Amino acid sequence: MLRGLVSARVDSGDPSYLSWIFVQVLNDDRLRISKVSVPKSLVDGCFGEADISREVIGVVSEISEVDSLLSSLGVDPDSLEEPWKNEFPL
């Protein structure tokens, strides 16, 4: 199991946004896969919760399920890393 949050930068589908996929361990040890998008114009400045778009993609029980789900979205599971390495907006 993962011990903390991991994320990967992904294509947002909109050039005015930056997006990340992230995997978070829930209290019951299941894994939630979500996507976060932030307007590019706000990334280098100040932004708050109201500026962040969040989409829950799925909740799974096994890491192999995370890998399958990410692969089906075109995201390389090996690209997941600590959030500070890809500027994930915590």
PDB file of N, CA, C and O in Angstrom, chain B, residues numbered from 101:
ATOM      1  N   MET B 101       0.833  -1.188   0.000  1.00  0.00           N
ATOM      2  CA  MET B 101       0.000   0.000   0.000  1.00  0.00           C
ATOM      3  C   MET B 101       0.879   1.253   0.000  1.00  0.00           C
ATOM      4  O   MET B 101       2.015   1.251   0.474  1.00  0.00           O
ATOM      5  N   LEU B 102       0.312   2.300  -0.542  1.00  0.00           N
ATOM      6  CA  LEU B 102       0.987   3.590  -0.516  1.00  0.00           C
ATOM      7  C   LEU B 102       0.947   4.144   0.902  1.00  0.00           C
ATOM      8  O   LEU B 102       0.051   3.815   1.679  1.00  0.00           O
ATOM      9  N   ARG B 103       1.901   4.967   1.227  1.00  0.00           N
ATOM     10  CA  ARG B 103       1.920   5.562   2.562  1.00  0.00           C
ATOM     11  C   ARG B 103       1.456   7.013   2.550  1.00  0.00           C
ATOM     12  O   ARG B 103       1.190   7.588   3.606  1.00  0.00           O
ATOM     13  N   GLY B 104       1.358   7.605   1.375  1.00  0.00           N
ATOM     14  CA  GLY B 104       0.953   9.002   1.300  1.00  0.00           C
ATOM     15  C   GLY B 104       0.455   9.342  -0.088  1.00  0.00           C
ATOM     16  O   GLY B 104       0.302   8.474  -0.948  1.00  0.00           O
ATOM     17  N   LEU B 105       0.208  10.605  -0.282  1.00  0.00           N
ATOM     18  CA  LEU B 105      -0.299  11.126  -1.544  1.00  0.00           C
ATOM     19  C   LEU B 105       0.784  11.075  -2.618  1.00  0.00           C
ATOM     20  O   LEU B 105       1.931  11.446  -2.370  1.00  0.00           O
ATOM     21  N   VAL B 106       0.416  10.617  -3.808  1.00  0.00           N
ATOM     22  CA  VAL B 106       1.303  10.685  -4.972  1.00  0.00           C
ATOM     23  C   VAL B 106       0.503  11.304  -6.111  1.00  0.00           C
ATOM     24  O   VAL B 106      -0.722  11.199  -6.154  1.00  0.00           O
ATOM     25  N   SER B 107       1.212  11.948  -7.028  1.00  0.00           N
ATOM     26  CA  SER B 107       0.533  12.628  -8.124  1.00  0.00           C
ATOM     27  C   SER B 107       1.378  12.607  -9.381  1.00  0.00           C
ATOM     28  O   SER B 107       2.568  12.292  -9.353  1.00  0.00           O
ATOM     29  N   ALA B 108       0.726  12.954 -10.495  1.00  0.00           N
ATOM     30  CA  ALA B 108       1.412  13.061 -11.786  1.00  0.00           C
ATOM     31  C   ALA B 108       0.735  14.165 -12.583  1.00  0.00           C
ATOM     32  O   ALA B 108      -0.491  14.270 -12.584  1.00  0.00           O
ATOM     33  N   ARG B 109       1.518  14.979 -13.253  1.00  0.00           N
ATOM     34  CA  ARG B 109       0.973  16.012 -14.126  1.00  0.00           C
ATOM     35  C   ARG B 109       0.379  15.324 -15.340  1.00  0.00           C
ATOM     36  O   ARG B 109       0.989  14.409 -15.893  1.00  0.00           O
ATOM     37  N   VAL B 110      -0.818  15.757 -15.768  1.00  0.00           N
ATOM     38  CA  VAL B 110      -1.499  15.182 -16.928  1.00  0.00           C
ATOM     39  C   VAL B 110      -2.031  16.298 -17.818  1.00  0.00           C
ATOM     40  O   VAL B 110      -2.115  17.453 -17.400  1.00  0.00           O
ATOM     41  N   ASP B 111      -2.386  15.945 -19.035  1.00  0.00           N
ATOM     42  CA  ASP B 111      -2.981  16.895 -19.962  1.00  0.00           C
ATOM     43  C   ASP B 111      -4.357  17.281 -19.440  1.00  0.00           C
ATOM     44  O   ASP B 111      -5.155  16.412 -19.087  1.00  0.00           O
ATOM     45  N   SER B 112      -4.637  18.564 -19.391  1.00  0.00           N
ATOM     46  CA  SER B 112      -5.916  19.028 -18.844  1.00  0.00           C
ATOM     47  C   SER B 112      -7.041  18.967 -19.869  1.00  0.00           C
ATOM     48  O   SER B 112      -8.215  18.951 -19.498  1.00  0.00           O
ATOM     49  N   GLY B 113      -6.697  18.933 -21.149  1.00  0.00           N
ATOM     50  CA  GLY B 113      -7.726  19.004 -22.175  1.00  0.00           C
ATOM     51  C   GLY B 113      -8.104  20.444 -22.487  1.00  0.00           C
ATOM     52  O   GLY B 113      -8.829  20.697 -23.449  1.00  0.00           O
ATOM     53  N   ASP B 114      -7.627  21.384 -21.693  1.00  0.00           N
ATOM     54  CA  ASP B 114      -7.880  22.814 -21.885  1.00  0.00           C
ATOM     55  C   ASP B 114      -6.554  23.528 -21.657  1.00  0.00           C
ATOM     56  O   ASP B 114      -6.014  23.473 -20.552  1.00  0.00           O
ATOM     57  N   PRO B 115      -6.015  24.202 -22.679  1.00  0.00           N
ATOM     58  CA  PRO B 115      -4.694  24.825 -22.537  1.00  0.00           C
ATOM     59  C   PRO B 115      -4.613  25.924 -21.477  1.00  0.00           C
ATOM     60  O   PRO B 115      -3.513  26.347 -21.123  1.00  0.00           O
ATOM     61  N   SER B 116      -5.733  26.386 -20.972  1.00  0.00           N
ATOM     62  CA  SER B 116      -5.697  27.431 -19.950  1.00  0.00           C
ATOM     63  C   SER B 116      -5.643  26.857 -18.529  1.00  0.00           C
ATOM     64  O   SER B 116      -5.645  27.610 -17.555  1.00  0.00           O
ATOM     65  N   TYR B 117      -5.594  25.519 -18.411  1.00  0.00           N
ATOM     66  CA  TYR B 117      -5.542  24.852 -17.111  1.00  0.00           C
ATOM     67  C   TYR B 117      -4.330  23.931 -17.010  1.00  0.00           C
ATOM     68  O   TYR B 117      -3.832  23.429 -18.018  1.00  0.00           O
ATOM     69  N   LEU B 118      -3.868  23.718 -15.795  1.00  0.00           N
ATOM     70  CA  LEU B 118      -2.887  22.679 -15.484  1.00  0.00           C
ATOM     71  C   LEU B 118      -3.629  21.623 -14.677  1.00  0.00           C
ATOM     72  O   LEU B 118      -4.464  21.952 -13.834  1.00  0.00           O
ATOM     73  N   SER B 119      -3.322  20.348 -14.935  1.00  0.00           N
ATOM     74  CA  SER B 119      -4.034  19.267 -14.250  1.00  0.00           C
ATOM     75  C   SER B 119      -3.080  18.208 -13.735  1.00  0.00           C
ATOM     76  O   SER B 119      -1.989  18.005 -14.266  1.00  0.00           O
ATOM     77  N   TRP B 120      -3.527  17.538 -12.682  1.00  0.00           N
ATOM     78  CA  TRP B 120      -2.792  16.444 -12.061  1.00  0.00           C
ATOM     79  C   TRP B 120      -3.764  15.325 -11.728  1.00  0.00           C
ATOM     80  O   TRP B 120      -4.921  15.572 -11.388  1.00  0.00           O
ATOM     81  N   ILE B 121      -3.290  14.111 -11.827  1.00  0.00           N
ATOM     82  CA  ILE B 121      -3.976  12.946 -11.282  1.00  0.00           C
ATOM     83  C   ILE B 121      -3.293  12.680  -9.942  1.00  0.00           C
ATOM     84  O   ILE B 121      -2.069  12.757  -9.836  1.00  0.00           O
ATOM     85  N   PHE B 122      -4.086  12.370  -8.931  1.00  0.00           N
ATOM     86  CA  PHE B 122      -3.443  12.017  -7.668  1.00  0.00           C
ATOM     87  C   PHE B 122      -4.125  10.810  -7.045  1.00  0.00           C
ATOM     88  O   PHE B 122      -5.305  10.541  -7.268  1.00  0.00           O
ATOM     89  N   VAL B 123      -3.335  10.096  -6.256  1.00  0.00           N
ATOM     90  CA  VAL B 123      -3.817   8.910  -5.552  1.00  0.00           C
ATOM     91  C   VAL B 123      -3.611   9.168  -4.066  1.00  0.00           C
ATOM     92  O   VAL B 123      -2.519   9.513  -3.613  1.00  0.00           O
ATOM     93  N   GLN B 124      -4.701   8.988  -3.324  1.00  0.00           N
ATOM     94  CA  GLN B 124      -4.690   9.265  -1.891  1.00  0.00           C
ATOM     95  C   GLN B 124      -5.170   8.036  -1.135  1.00  0.00           C
ATOM     96  O   GLN B 124      -6.153   7.404  -1.521  1.00  0.00           O
ATOM     97  N   VAL B 125      -4.477   7.704  -0.066  1.00  0.00           N
ATOM     98  CA  VAL B 125      -4.885   6.592   0.793  1.00  0.00           C
ATOM     99  C   VAL B 125      -5.977   7.097   1.737  1.00  0.00           C
ATOM    100  O   VAL B 125      -5.802   8.090   2.442  1.00  0.00           O
ATOM    101  N   LEU B 126      -7.102   6.389   1.732  1.00  0.00           N
ATOM    102  CA  LEU B 126      -8.209   6.750   2.612  1.00  0.00           C
ATOM    103  C   LEU B 126      -8.051   6.078   3.979  1.00  0.00           C
ATOM    104  O   LEU B 126      -7.218   5.185   4.140  1.00  0.00           O
ATOM    105  N   ASN B 127      -8.830   6.497   4.939  1.00  0.00           N
ATOM    106  CA  ASN B 127      -8.735   5.943   6.307  1.00  0.00           C
ATOM    107  C   ASN B 127      -8.942   4.437   6.353  1.00  0.00           C
ATOM    108  O   ASN B 127      -8.395   3.771   7.233  1.00  0.00           O
ATOM    109  N   ASP B 128      -9.717   3.884   5.429  1.00  0.00           N
ATOM    110  CA  ASP B 128      -9.969   2.436   5.415  1.00  0.00           C
ATOM    111  C   ASP B 128      -8.994   1.682   4.504  1.00  0.00           C
ATOM    112  O   ASP B 128      -9.232   0.525   4.160  1.00  0.00           O
ATOM    113  N   ASP B 129      -7.900   2.340   4.117  1.00  0.00           N
ATOM    114  CA  ASP B 129      -6.829   1.798   3.278  1.00  0.00           C
ATOM    115  C   ASP B 129      -7.211   1.619   1.805  1.00  0.00           C
ATOM    116  O   ASP B 129      -6.410   1.108   1.023  1.00  0.00           O
ATOM    117  N   ARG B 130      -8.419   2.031   1.416  1.00  0.00           N
ATOM    118  CA  ARG B 130      -8.730   2.058  -0.016  1.00  0.00           C
ATOM    119  C   ARG B 130      -7.990   3.236  -0.630  1.00  0.00           C
ATOM    120  O   ARG B 130      -7.483   4.100   0.085  1.00  0.00           O
ATOM    121  N   LEU B 131      -7.930   3.270  -1.942  1.00  0.00           N
ATOM    122  CA  LEU B 131      -7.182   4.293  -2.664  1.00  0.00           C
ATOM    123  C   LEU B 131      -8.130   5.095  -3.549  1.00  0.00           C
ATOM    124  O   LEU B 131      -8.847   4.530  -4.375  1.00  0.00           O
ATOM    125  N   ARG B 132      -8.127   6.411  -3.372  1.00  0.00           N
ATOM    126  CA  ARG B 132      -8.964   7.278  -4.195  1.00  0.00           C
ATOM    127  C   ARG B 132      -8.108   7.916  -5.273  1.00  0.00           C
ATOM    128  O   ARG B 132      -7.064   8.500  -4.985  1.00  0.00           O
ATOM    129  N   ILE B 133      -8.556   7.801  -6.523  1.00  0.00           N
ATOM    130  CA  ILE B 133      -7.884   8.400  -7.662  1.00  0.00           C
ATOM    131  C   ILE B 133      -8.727   9.582  -8.098  1.00  0.00           C
ATOM    132  O   ILE B 133      -9.916   9.435  -8.378  1.00  0.00           O
ATOM    133  N   SER B 134      -8.111  10.758  -8.158  1.00  0.00           N
ATOM    134  CA  SER B 134      -8.824  11.978  -8.507  1.00  0.00           C
ATOM    135  C   SER B 134      -8.002  12.810  -9.477  1.00  0.00           C
ATOM    136  O   SER B 134      -6.806  12.588  -9.663  1.00  0.00           O
ATOM    137  N   LYS B 135      -8.675  13.771 -10.086  1.00  0.00           N
ATOM    138  CA  LYS B 135      -8.013  14.726 -10.974  1.00  0.00           C
ATOM    139  C   LYS B 135      -8.283  16.121 -10.433  1.00  0.00           C
ATOM    140  O   LYS B 135      -9.405  16.445 -10.045  1.00  0.00           O
ATOM    141  N   VAL B 136      -7.241  16.941 -10.415  1.00  0.00           N
ATOM    142  CA  VAL B 136      -7.328  18.327  -9.976  1.00  0.00           C
ATOM    143  C   VAL B 136      -6.891  19.204 -11.132  1.00  0.00           C
ATOM    144  O   VAL B 136      -5.899  18.916 -11.802  1.00  0.00           O
ATOM    145  N   SER B 137      -7.638  20.283 -11.366  1.00  0.00           N
ATOM    146  CA  SER B 137      -7.274  21.248 -12.402  1.00  0.00           C
ATOM    147  C   SER B 137      -7.305  22.649 -11.803  1.00  0.00           C
ATOM    148  O   SER B 137      -8.183  22.986 -11.009  1.00  0.00           O
ATOM    149  N   VAL B 138      -6.317  23.464 -12.207  1.00  0.00           N
ATOM    150  CA  VAL B 138      -6.188  24.836 -11.721  1.00  0.00           C
ATOM    151  C   VAL B 138      -5.923  25.734 -12.923  1.00  0.00           C
ATOM    152  O   VAL B 138      -5.116  25.375 -13.780  1.00  0.00           O
ATOM    153  N   PRO B 139      -6.577  26.895 -13.013  1.00  0.00           N
ATOM    154  CA  PRO B 139      -6.273  27.821 -14.102  1.00  0.00           C
ATOM    155  C   PRO B 139      -4.786  28.198 -14.093  1.00  0.00           C
ATOM    156  O   PRO B 139      -4.240  28.552 -13.048  1.00  0.00           O
ATOM    157  N   LYS B 140      -4.140  28.121 -15.254  1.00  0.00           N
ATOM    158  CA  LYS B 140      -2.718  28.467 -15.358  1.00  0.00           C
ATOM    159  C   LYS B 140      -2.445  29.867 -14.821  1.00  0.00           C
ATOM    160  O   LYS B 140      -1.413  30.114 -14.198  1.00  0.00           O
ATOM    161  N   SER B 141      -3.371  30.769 -15.068  1.00  0.00           N
ATOM    162  CA  SER B 141      -3.167  32.162 -14.657  1.00  0.00           C
ATOM    163  C   SER B 141      -3.045  32.314 -13.140  1.00  0.00           C
ATOM    164  O   SER B 141      -2.537  33.330 -12.664  1.00  0.00           O
ATOM    165  N   LEU B 142      -3.495  31.338 -12.388  1.00  0.00           N
ATOM    166  CA  LEU B 142      -3.442  31.419 -10.927  1.00  0.00           C
ATOM    167  C   LEU B 142      -2.320  30.607 -10.299  1.00  0.00           C
ATOM    168  O   LEU B 142      -2.003  30.801  -9.125  1.00  0.00           O
ATOM    169  N   VAL B 143      -1.717  29.707 -11.053  1.00  0.00           N
ATOM    170  CA  VAL B 143      -0.746  28.781 -10.483  1.00  0.00           C
ATOM    171  C   VAL B 143       0.451  29.486  -9.860  1.00  0.00           C
ATOM    172  O   VAL B 143       0.900  29.083  -8.787  1.00  0.00           O
ATOM    173  N   ASP B 144       0.973  30.510 -10.487  1.00  0.00           N
ATOM    174  CA  ASP B 144       2.140  31.196  -9.938  1.00  0.00           C
ATOM    175  C   ASP B 144       1.768  32.260  -8.917  1.00  0.00           C
ATOM    176  O   ASP B 144       2.645  32.866  -8.301  1.00  0.00           O
ATOM    177  N   GLY B 145       0.492  32.487  -8.739  1.00  0.00           N
ATOM    178  CA  GLY B 145       0.040  33.487  -7.785  1.00  0.00           C
ATOM    179  C   GLY B 145      -0.672  32.845  -6.623  1.00  0.00           C
ATOM    180  O   GLY B 145      -0.286  31.779  -6.144  1.00  0.00           O
ATOM    181  N   CYS B 146      -1.695  33.495  -6.187  1.00  0.00           N
ATOM    182  CA  CYS B 146      -2.465  33.024  -5.045  1.00  0.00           C
ATOM    183  C   CYS B 146      -3.802  32.481  -5.527  1.00  0.00           C
ATOM    184  O   CYS B 146      -4.503  33.132  -6.301  1.00  0.00           O
ATOM    185  N   PHE B 147      -4.150  31.286  -5.065  1.00  0.00           N
ATOM    186  CA  PHE B 147      -5.449  30.721  -5.398  1.00  0.00           C
ATOM    187  C   PHE B 147      -5.947  29.917  -4.209  1.00  0.00           C
ATOM    188  O   PHE B 147      -5.173  29.495  -3.350  1.00  0.00           O
ATOM    189  N   GLY B 148      -7.265  29.716  -4.181  1.00  0.00           N
ATOM    190  CA  GLY B 148      -7.876  29.005  -3.065  1.00  0.00           C
ATOM    191  C   GLY B 148      -8.713  27.839  -3.546  1.00  0.00           C
ATOM    192  O   GLY B 148      -8.740  27.523  -4.736  1.00  0.00           O
ATOM    193  N   GLU B 149      -9.392  27.210  -2.613  1.00  0.00           N
ATOM    194  CA  GLU B 149     -10.215  26.037  -2.917  1.00  0.00           C
ATOM    195  C   GLU B 149     -11.232  26.302  -4.019  1.00  0.00           C
ATOM    196  O   GLU B 149     -11.484  25.430  -4.851  1.00  0.00           O
ATOM    197  N   ALA B 150     -11.811  27.486  -4.033  1.00  0.00           N
ATOM    198  CA  ALA B 150     -12.846  27.810  -5.028  1.00  0.00           C
ATOM    199  C   ALA B 150     -12.296  27.814  -6.451  1.00  0.00           C
ATOM    200  O   ALA B 150     -13.057  27.675  -7.408  1.00  0.00           O
ATOM    201  N   ASP B 151     -10.990  27.972  -6.597  1.00  0.00           N
ATOM    202  CA  ASP B 151     -10.362  28.013  -7.919  1.00  0.00           C
ATOM    203  C   ASP B 151      -9.981  26.633  -8.439  1.00  0.00           C
ATOM    204  O   ASP B 151      -9.657  26.483  -9.617  1.00  0.00           O
ATOM    205  N   ILE B 152     -10.018  25.625  -7.571  1.00  0.00           N
ATOM    206  CA  ILE B 152      -9.562  24.282  -7.924  1.00  0.00           C
ATOM    207  C   ILE B 152     -10.760  23.424  -8.325  1.00  0.00           C
ATOM    208  O   ILE B 152     -11.762  23.356  -7.613  1.00  0.00           O
ATOM    209  N   SER B 153     -10.637  22.780  -9.463  1.00  0.00           N
ATOM    210  CA  SER B 153     -11.649  21.829  -9.917  1.00  0.00           C
ATOM    211  C   SER B 153     -11.193  20.430  -9.526  1.00  0.00           C
ATOM    212  O   SER B 153     -10.065  20.039  -9.825  1.00  0.00           O
ATOM    213  N   ARG B 154     -12.063  19.676  -8.861  1.00  0.00           N
ATOM    214  CA  ARG B 154     -11.733  18.312  -8.431  1.00  0.00           C
ATOM    215  C   ARG B 154     -12.729  17.331  -9.021  1.00  0.00           C
ATOM    216  O   ARG B 154     -13.932  17.591  -9.068  1.00  0.00           O
ATOM    217  N   GLU B 155     -12.207  16.200  -9.469  1.00  0.00           N
ATOM    218  CA  GLU B 155     -13.053  15.139 -10.033  1.00  0.00           C
ATOM    219  C   GLU B 155     -12.576  13.798  -9.496  1.00  0.00           C
ATOM    220  O   GLU B 155     -11.445  13.389  -9.757  1.00  0.00           O
ATOM    221  N   VAL B 156     -13.435  13.110  -8.744  1.00  0.00           N
ATOM    222  CA  VAL B 156     -13.086  11.772  -8.269  1.00  0.00           C
ATOM    223  C   VAL B 156     -13.268  10.808  -9.433  1.00  0.00           C
ATOM    224  O   VAL B 156     -14.348  10.728 -10.019  1.00  0.00           O
ATOM    225  N   ILE B 157     -12.219  10.084  -9.762  1.00  0.00           N
ATOM    226  CA  ILE B 157     -12.251   9.143 -10.877  1.00  0.00           C
ATOM    227  C   ILE B 157     -12.650   7.756 -10.401  1.00  0.00           C
ATOM    228  O   ILE B 157     -13.360   7.038 -11.104  1.00  0.00           O
ATOM    229  N   GLY B 158     -12.199   7.377  -9.217  1.00  0.00           N
ATOM    230  CA  GLY B 158     -12.554   6.068  -8.692  1.00  0.00           C
ATOM    231  C   GLY B 158     -11.948   5.812  -7.332  1.00  0.00           C
ATOM    232  O   GLY B 158     -11.019   6.500  -6.908  1.00  0.00           O
ATOM    233  N   VAL B 159     -12.482   4.813  -6.655  1.00  0.00           N
ATOM    234  CA  VAL B 159     -11.946   4.345  -5.378  1.00  0.00           C
ATOM    235  C   VAL B 159     -11.733   2.847  -5.525  1.00  0.00           C
ATOM    236  O   VAL B 159     -12.646   2.112  -5.901  1.00  0.00           O
ATOM    237  N   VAL B 160     -10.517   2.402  -5.224  1.00  0.00           N
ATOM    238  CA  VAL B 160     -10.168   0.996  -5.416  1.00  0.00           C
ATOM    239  C   VAL B 160      -9.505   0.445  -4.152  1.00  0.00           C
ATOM    240  O   VAL B 160      -9.161   1.193  -3.237  1.00  0.00           O
ATOM    241  N   SER B 161      -9.335  -0.862  -4.123  1.00  0.00           N
ATOM    242  CA  SER B 161      -8.758  -1.523  -2.948  1.00  0.00           C
ATOM    243  C   SER B 161      -7.312  -1.954  -3.127  1.00  0.00           C
ATOM    244  O   SER B 161      -6.588  -2.108  -2.143  1.00  0.00           O
ATOM    245  N   GLU B 162      -6.881  -2.150  -4.367  1.00  0.00           N
ATOM    246  CA  GLU B 162      -5.547  -2.694  -4.635  1.00  0.00           C
ATOM    247  C   GLU B 162      -4.737  -1.767  -5.547  1.00  0.00           C
ATOM    248  O   GLU B 162      -5.293  -1.085  -6.408  1.00  0.00           O
ATOM    249  N   ILE B 163      -3.432  -1.753  -5.347  1.00  0.00           N
ATOM    250  CA  ILE B 163      -2.564  -0.938  -6.203  1.00  0.00           C
ATOM    251  C   ILE B 163      -2.663  -1.379  -7.656  1.00  0.00           C
ATOM    252  O   ILE B 163      -2.570  -0.548  -8.559  1.00  0.00           O
ATOM    253  N   SER B 164      -2.849  -2.669  -7.894  1.00  0.00           N
ATOM    254  CA  SER B 164      -2.972  -3.138  -9.277  1.00  0.00           C
ATOM    255  C   SER B 164      -4.183  -2.491  -9.960  1.00  0.00           C
ATOM    256  O   SER B 164      -4.168  -2.256 -11.168  1.00  0.00           O
ATOM    257  N   GLU B 165      -5.223  -2.206  -9.182  1.00  0.00           N
ATOM    258  CA  GLU B 165      -6.402  -1.528  -9.731  1.00  0.00           C
ATOM    259  C   GLU B 165      -6.085  -0.074 -10.067  1.00  0.00           C
ATOM    260  O   GLU B 165      -6.610   0.468 -11.040  1.00  0.00           O
ATOM    261  N   VAL B 166      -5.231   0.555  -9.268  1.00  0.00           N
ATOM    262  CA  VAL B 166      -4.789   1.919  -9.568  1.00  0.00           C
ATOM    263  C   VAL B 166      -4.052   1.911 -10.900  1.00  0.00           C
ATOM    264  O   VAL B 166      -4.318   2.737 -11.772  1.00  0.00           O
ATOM    265  N   ASP B 167      -3.125   0.971 -11.047  1.00  0.00           N
ATOM    266  CA  ASP B 167      -2.350   0.871 -12.289  1.00  0.00           C
ATOM    267  C   ASP B 167      -3.263   0.684 -13.494  1.00  0.00           C
ATOM    268  O   ASP B 167      -3.072   1.338 -14.519  1.00  0.00           O
ATOM    269  N   SER B 168      -4.243  -0.188 -13.387  1.00  0.00           N
ATOM    270  CA  SER B 168      -5.171  -0.448 -14.495  1.00  0.00           C
ATOM    271  C   SER B 168      -5.985   0.792 -14.826  1.00  0.00           C
ATOM    272  O   SER B 168      -6.144   1.141 -15.996  1.00  0.00           O
ATOM    273  N   LEU B 169      -6.491   1.448 -13.815  1.00  0.00           N
ATOM    274  CA  LEU B 169      -7.318   2.629 -14.034  1.00  0.00           C
ATOM    275  C   LEU B 169      -6.507   3.751 -14.666  1.00  0.00           C
ATOM    276  O   LEU B 169      -6.962   4.388 -15.616  1.00  0.00           O
ATOM    277  N   LEU B 170      -5.313   3.996 -14.144  1.00  0.00           N
ATOM    278  CA  LEU B 170      -4.470   5.044 -14.710  1.00  0.00           C
ATOM    279  C   LEU B 170      -4.098   4.722 -16.162  1.00  0.00           C
ATOM    280  O   LEU B 170      -4.143   5.597 -17.026  1.00  0.00           O
ATOM    281  N   SER B 171      -3.738   3.487 -16.418  1.00  0.00           N
ATOM    282  CA  SER B 171      -3.390   3.087 -17.786  1.00  0.00           C
ATOM    283  C   SER B 171      -4.561   3.296 -18.736  1.00  0.00           C
ATOM    284  O   SER B 171      -4.366   3.711 -19.878  1.00  0.00           O
ATOM    285  N   SER B 172      -5.775   3.011 -18.275  1.00  0.00           N
ATOM    286  CA  SER B 172      -6.961   3.204 -19.128  1.00  0.00           C
ATOM    287  C   SER B 172      -7.198   4.681 -19.433  1.00  0.00           C
ATOM    288  O   SER B 172      -7.850   5.016 -20.423  1.00  0.00           O
ATOM    289  N   LEU B 173      -6.669   5.567 -18.583  1.00  0.00           N
ATOM    290  CA  LEU B 173      -6.778   7.010 -18.800  1.00  0.00           C
ATOM    291  C   LEU B 173      -5.604   7.569 -19.598  1.00  0.00           C
ATOM    292  O   LEU B 173      -5.557   8.764 -19.889  1.00  0.00           O
ATOM    293  N   GLY B 174      -4.650   6.697 -19.953  1.00  0.00           N
ATOM    294  CA  GLY B 174      -3.473   7.145 -20.684  1.00  0.00           C
ATOM    295  C   GLY B 174      -2.397   7.732 -19.799  1.00  0.00           C
ATOM    296  O   GLY B 174      -1.521   8.450 -20.279  1.00  0.00           O
ATOM    297  N   VAL B 175      -2.452   7.435 -18.503  1.00  0.00           N
ATOM    298  CA  VAL B 175      -1.461   7.931 -17.546  1.00  0.00           C
ATOM    299  C   VAL B 175      -0.552   6.774 -17.148  1.00  0.00           C
ATOM    300  O   VAL B 175      -1.028   5.712 -16.747  1.00  0.00           O
ATOM    301  N   ASP B 176       0.744   6.981 -17.260  1.00  0.00           N
ATOM    302  CA  ASP B 176       1.718   5.962 -16.879  1.00  0.00           C
ATOM    303  C   ASP B 176       1.775   5.884 -15.354  1.00  0.00           C
ATOM    304  O   ASP B 176       2.168   6.859 -14.713  1.00  0.00           O
ATOM    305  N   PRO B 177       1.398   4.758 -14.758  1.00  0.00           N
ATOM    306  CA  PRO B 177       1.446   4.643 -13.292  1.00  0.00           C
ATOM    307  C   PRO B 177       2.838   4.912 -12.718  1.00  0.00           C
ATOM    308  O   PRO B 177       2.962   5.345 -11.572  1.00  0.00           O
ATOM    309  N   ASP B 178       3.885   4.658 -13.508  1.00  0.00           N
ATOM    310  CA  ASP B 178       5.244   4.906 -13.035  1.00  0.00           C
ATOM    311  C   ASP B 178       5.573   6.397 -12.962  1.00  0.00           C
ATOM    312  O   ASP B 178       6.613   6.779 -12.425  1.00  0.00           O
ATOM    313  N   SER B 179       4.683   7.246 -13.505  1.00  0.00           N
ATOM    314  CA  SER B 179       4.929   8.686 -13.451  1.00  0.00           C
ATOM    315  C   SER B 179       4.462   9.294 -12.121  1.00  0.00           C
ATOM    316  O   SER B 179       4.728  10.466 -11.857  1.00  0.00           O
ATOM    317  N   LEU B 180       3.777   8.522 -11.291  1.00  0.00           N
ATOM    318  CA  LEU B 180       3.351   9.019  -9.976  1.00  0.00           C
ATOM    319  C   LEU B 180       4.569   9.259  -9.097  1.00  0.00           C
ATOM    320  O   LEU B 180       5.487   8.440  -9.050  1.00  0.00           O
ATOM    321  N   GLU B 181       4.566  10.383  -8.405  1.00  0.00           N
ATOM    322  CA  GLU B 181       5.677  10.726  -7.517  1.00  0.00           C
ATOM    323  C   GLU B 181       5.186  11.641  -6.410  1.00  0.00           C
ATOM    324  O   GLU B 181       4.007  11.991  -6.362  1.00  0.00           O
ATOM    325  N   GLU B 182       6.081  12.022  -5.529  1.00  0.00           N
ATOM    326  CA  GLU B 182       5.715  12.912  -4.446  1.00  0.00           C
ATOM    327  C   GLU B 182       5.201  14.222  -5.039  1.00  0.00           C
ATOM    328  O   GLU B 182       5.735  14.696  -6.042  1.00  0.00           O
ATOM    329  N   PRO B 183       4.173  14.809  -4.432  1.00  0.00           N
ATOM    330  CA  PRO B 183       3.533  16.004  -5.001  1.00  0.00           C
ATOM    331  C   PRO B 183       4.467  17.183  -5.242  1.00  0.00           C
ATOM    332  O   PRO B 183       4.291  17.902  -6.225  1.00  0.00           O
ATOM    333  N   TRP B 184       5.444  17.403  -4.386  1.00  0.00           N
ATOM    334  CA  TRP B 184       6.322  18.553  -4.550  1.00  0.00           C
ATOM    335  C   TRP B 184       7.231  18.417  -5.773  1.00  0.00           C
ATOM    336  O   TRP B 184       7.816  19.407  -6.210  1.00  0.00           O
ATOM    337  N   LYS B 185       7.358  17.231  -6.325  1.00  0.00           N
ATOM    338  CA  LYS B 185       8.200  17.038  -7.496  1.00  0.00           C
ATOM    339  C   LYS B 185       7.508  17.445  -8.795  1.00  0.00           C
ATOM    340  O   LYS B 185       8.175  17.621  -9.815  1.00  0.00           O
ATOM    341  N   ASN B 186       6.173  17.600  -8.776  1.00  0.00           N
ATOM    342  CA  ASN B 186       5.461  17.983 -10.000  1.00  0.00           C
ATOM    343  C   ASN B 186       4.529  19.168  -9.763  1.00  0.00           C
ATOM    344  O   ASN B 186       3.573  19.385 -10.508  1.00  0.00           O
ATOM    345  N   GLU B 187       4.828  19.931  -8.706  1.00  0.00           N
ATOM    346  CA  GLU B 187       4.115  21.179  -8.392  1.00  0.00           C
ATOM    347  C   GLU B 187       2.622  20.969  -8.138  1.00  0.00           C
ATOM    348  O   GLU B 187       1.816  21.853  -8.429  1.00  0.00           O
ATOM    349  N   PHE B 188       2.249  19.815  -7.601  1.00  0.00           N
ATOM    350  CA  PHE B 188       0.859  19.540  -7.272  1.00  0.00           C
ATOM    351  C   PHE B 188       0.356  20.555  -6.254  1.00  0.00           C
ATOM    352  O   PHE B 188       1.017  20.794  -5.244  1.00  0.00           O
ATOM    353  N   PRO B 189      -0.820  21.163  -6.510  1.00  0.00           N
ATOM    354  CA  PRO B 189      -1.324  22.205  -5.589  1.00  0.00           C
ATOM    355  C   PRO B 189      -1.967  21.594  -4.340  1.00  0.00           C
ATOM    356  O   PRO B 189      -3.156  21.274  -4.339  1.00  0.00           O
ATOM    357  N   LEU B 190      -1.189  21.438  -3.302  1.00  0.00           N
ATOM    358  CA  LEU B 190      -1.694  20.819  -2.067  1.00  0.00           C
ATOM    359  C   LEU B 190      -2.746  21.681  -1.395  1.00  0.00           C
ATOM    360  O   LEU B 190      -3.273  21.307  -0.347  1.00  0.00           O
TER     361      LEU B 190
END
